[in-house]
Amino acid sequence: MLALVGILGISASGPIIAAFPGVPVLSMAFWRNGAAAAVLSAPALRKNSKAYLQMTGREWFFTGIAGVALALHFVCFMYSMRLTSVAAGTALVCIQGVWIAIYQVLRGTKYRTQVFLGMGVALLGAIIITGFDMGLGWDAIIGDLLALAGGILAAVYTLAGSVARRTLGTATYASSCYAFTAVVLLILCLVTGTPIWGFDARGWIGIILLTLCAQIFGHTAMNHLLSVLGPLTVSTLILLEIPGAAILAALFLGQVVSIATYAGLAVILVGLALVIRGQAQPKIKA
């Protein structure tokens, strides 16, 4: 159930960003993280008033890496949503599982063949959805490249977060990570002269929707699942954001959902099942 909430939340990110072009990308990214950090700090402090003071140097280090990577991921991803299609940009970002798998294999992690087969099948689903479309025109190409970079940064964020989550609670980790992200984005806003205030009512509605749906429910649910399912399974679950974002874009932005989207969703589900099953511990016979 929590995975479903997380998928729906992050799936709403691309369509919301595309639907509210009046707010600069950096400003929207800053507010979604700053507000989420403030909201989630309340349960963290309620549970332990010294939660942040008790964090170790190692926990702060990996949380900081995750926060910086998340900030740069948002910059790439959110700009890509304004340059290329929601479906294509989301698909390229969501293949972060490939980078995670490669990193873990290089680190010596041994996976069953079933895991790699599942990753391949899931990626095939992404390819079916996008139809090998890397975009038409320079704007779309730049958007696709930004989305690809955003996927690599998302992998760094997920890997670093999985280390921090081994010893940190969800609210403590998420609020700390989002705070780091907000600070980096605030600095980028100040350096680039991007306004963080003065938006109209429609702009603030977009920021609130993005914060609630994508950040508090979406990212935070996935951060919780990191300690339960592991980074590779979570990154594979995120592939479901591809058809989710495409369907929401069709419903609220009028973008056409092709038959390939539904076919790709079915293929992604098969791949996800293979990845999860391949990571399951083998049963010990009595």
C-alpha positions in Angstrom: 0.0 0.0 0.0 2.8 2.4 0.9 4.5 1.6 -2.4 1.3 2.5 -4.2 1.1 5.9 -2.4 4.7 6.6 -3.2 4.3 5.7 -6.9 1.2 7.9 -7.2 3.0 10.7 -5.5 6.1 10.8 -7.7 4.0 10.1 -10.8 2.3 13.4 -10.2 5.6 15.3 -10.2 6.1 15.7 -13.9 2.5 16.6 -14.8 2.4 19.2 -12.0 5.7 20.8 -13.1 4.4 20.9 -16.7 1.0 22.3 -15.7 2.4 25.3 -13.8 5.1 26.9 -16.0 4.6 30.3 -14.3 6.9 29.3 -11.4 10.6 29.0 -12.1 12.0 25.5 -11.8 14.5 26.4 -9.1 11.9 28.2 -7.0 9.5 25.3 -7.2 12.2 22.8 -6.2 13.3 25.0 -3.3 9.8 25.3 -1.8 8.8 21.7 -2.2 11.9 20.6 -0.3 11.9 23.4 2.3 8.3 23.0 3.1 8.6 19.2 3.3 11.6 19.5 5.6 9.6 21.7 8.0 6.5 19.4 8.0 8.5 16.2 8.5 10.7 17.7 11.3 7.6 17.8 13.6 7.1 14.0 13.9 10.9 13.5 14.1 11.2 15.9 17.1 8.0 14.6 18.6 9.4 11.1 18.7 12.9 12.3 19.9 13.5 15.9 20.8 17.3 15.3 20.3 17.0 13.4 17.0 19.2 15.7 15.0 21.7 16.3 17.8 22.2 12.5 18.1 22.9 12.0 14.4 26.5 10.7 13.9 29.0 12.2 11.5 28.5 9.2 9.2 24.8 9.8 9.1 25.2 13.5 8.4 27.7 12.7 5.7 25.5 10.3 3.7 22.4 12.4 4.3 24.3 15.4 3.0 25.4 13.5 -0.2 21.8 12.4 -0.7 20.5 16.0 -0.2 23.0 17.6 -2.7 22.4 14.8 -5.3 18.6 15.3 -4.9 18.9 19.1 -5.4 20.9 18.6 -8.6 18.4 15.8 -9.7 15.5 18.2 -9.3 17.2 20.9 -11.4 17.8 18.4 -14.2 14.4 16.6 -14.0 12.3 19.7 -13.6 13.9 21.6 -16.4 13.5 18.5 -18.6 9.8 18.5 -17.9 9.6 21.9 -19.6 11.7 20.9 -22.6 10.6 17.3 -23.5 7.5 15.2 -23.1 6.4 14.0 -19.6 6.6 10.4 -20.7 10.0 10.5 -22.4 11.6 12.6 -19.6 10.2 10.5 -16.8 11.3 7.3 -18.5 14.9 8.4 -18.9 15.0 9.6 -15.2 13.5 6.3 -14.0 16.2 4.1 -15.4 18.2 5.0 -12.3 18.0 1.3 -11.4 20.5 0.5 -14.2 23.1 2.9 -12.6 22.5 1.4 -9.1 22.9 -2.2 -10.4 26.1 -1.3 -12.2 27.5 0.4 -9.1 26.6 -2.5 -6.8 28.1 -5.1 -9.2 31.3 -3.0 -9.4 31.3 -3.1 -5.6 31.2 -6.9 -5.6 27.4 -7.5 -5.0 26.3 -10.8 -6.4 22.9 -10.9 -7.9 20.9 -13.8 -9.3 20.5 -13.9 -13.1 16.8 -13.3 -12.4 17.5 -9.8 -11.1 19.4 -8.8 -14.3 16.7 -10.3 -16.4 14.1 -8.4 -14.5 15.9 -5.1 -14.9 16.2 -5.8 -18.7 12.5 -6.6 -19.0 11.6 -3.5 -17.0 13.8 -1.3 -19.2 12.2 -2.9 -22.3 8.9 -1.7 -20.9 10.3 1.8 -20.6 11.5 1.6 -24.2 8.1 0.4 -25.4 6.4 3.4 -23.7 8.8 6.0 -25.1 9.0 4.2 -28.5 12.7 4.9 -28.7 11.7 8.6 -28.8 14.7 10.7 -27.8 12.8 13.9 -28.8 12.4 16.0 -31.9 14.3 19.3 -32.0 17.1 20.7 -29.9 14.9 21.6 -26.9 13.6 18.1 -26.7 17.1 16.6 -27.1 18.5 18.9 -24.3 15.5 17.9 -22.2 16.2 14.2 -22.7 19.9 14.6 -21.8 18.9 16.5 -18.6 16.5 13.7 -17.8 19.3 11.2 -18.3 21.6 13.2 -16.0 18.7 13.4 -13.5 18.5 9.6 -13.4 22.2 9.3 -12.6 21.8 11.8 -9.8 18.7 10.0 -8.5 20.8 6.8 -8.3 23.4 8.7 -6.1 20.5 10.0 -3.9 19.0 6.6 -3.5 22.3 4.8 -2.8 23.5 7.4 -0.2 20.0 7.5 1.3 20.0 3.7 1.7 23.2 3.9 3.8 21.8 6.7 6.0 18.4 4.9 6.4 20.1 1.9 8.0 20.3 3.8 11.3 17.9 6.7 10.8 14.2 6.9 11.1 12.2 7.9 8.0 11.1 11.4 9.3 14.6 12.2 10.7 16.3 11.2 7.5 13.8 12.7 5.1 13.6 16.1 6.9 17.4 16.3 7.1 17.9 15.3 3.5 15.2 17.8 2.2 16.8 20.5 4.3 20.1 20.0 2.7 18.4 20.0 -0.7 16.5 23.2 0.1 19.7 25.0 1.1 21.5 24.0 -2.1 18.5 25.1 -4.2 18.3 28.4 -2.2 21.9 29.1 -3.0 21.3 28.4 -6.7 18.3 30.7 -6.7 20.3 33.5 -5.1 23.3 33.0 -7.5 21.1 32.9 -10.6 18.8 35.7 -9.4 15.7 33.4 -9.5 12.8 34.8 -7.4 11.5 32.7 -4.6 8.5 35.0 -3.8 5.9 37.0 -5.5 4.0 34.3 -7.4 0.3 34.5 -8.2 -2.3 32.3 -6.5 -2.0 29.7 -9.3 1.7 29.5 -8.8 1.4 28.8 -5.1 -1.3 26.2 -5.8 1.3 24.4 -8.0 4.0 24.6 -5.3 1.6 23.2 -2.6 0.4 20.4 -4.9 4.0 19.4 -5.8 5.0 19.5 -2.1 2.2 17.4 -0.9 1.9 14.9 -3.7 5.5 14.4 -5.0 7.6 15.3 -2.0 5.8 14.5 1.3 3.9 11.4 0.0 6.0 10.4 -3.0 9.7 10.8 -2.0 9.1 10.2 1.7 7.3 6.9 1.1 10.2 5.7 -1.1 12.7 6.8 1.5 10.9 4.6 4.0 10.9 1.7 1.7 14.7 2.0 1.2 15.3 0.2 4.5 12.6 -2.4 3.8 13.2 -3.3 0.2 16.7 -2.1 -0.6 17.8 0.5 -3.2 17.6 -1.7 -6.3 14.0 -2.8 -5.7 12.9 0.8 -4.8 14.6 2.1 -8.0 12.8 -0.6 -10.0 9.5 0.3 -8.4 10.1 3.9 -9.5 9.8 2.6 -13.1 6.1 2.5 -12.5 6.3 6.3 -12.5 6.6 6.2 -16.3 3.1 5.0 -17.1 1.7 6.8 -14.0 3.0 10.1 -15.1 1.9 9.5 -18.7 -1.7 8.6 -17.6 -1.9 11.7 -15.3 -0.5 13.9 -18.1 -3.3 12.5 -20.3 -6.0 13.1 -17.7 -5.0 16.6 -16.6 -2.9 18.0 -19.5 -4.7 16.4 -22.4 -1.6 14.5 -23.6 -2.5 11.3 -25.5 -1.7 8.0 -23.8 -0.8 5.5 -26.4 -1.4 1.7 -26.4 2.4 1.4 -25.9 2.0 3.0 -22.5 -0.4 0.2 -21.3 1.7 -2.5 -22.9 4.8 -1.0 -21.3 3.2 -1.0 -17.9 2.5 -4.7 -18.2 6.1 -5.4 -19.2 7.4 -3.3 -16.3 5.2 -5.2 -13.9 6.7 -8.5 -15.1 10.2 -7.1 -14.8 9.5 -5.8 -11.3 8.2 -9.2 -10.2 11.4 -10.8 -11.5 13.7 -8.3 -9.6 11.8 -8.7 -6.3 11.7 -12.5 -6.6 15.4 -12.7 -7.6 16.4 -10.8 -4.5 14.4 -13.0 -2.2 16.4 -15.2 0.1 16.3 -18.9 -1.0 14.3 -21.1 1.3 16.3 -23.5 3.4 15.1 -27.1 3.3 14.6 -28.8 6.6 
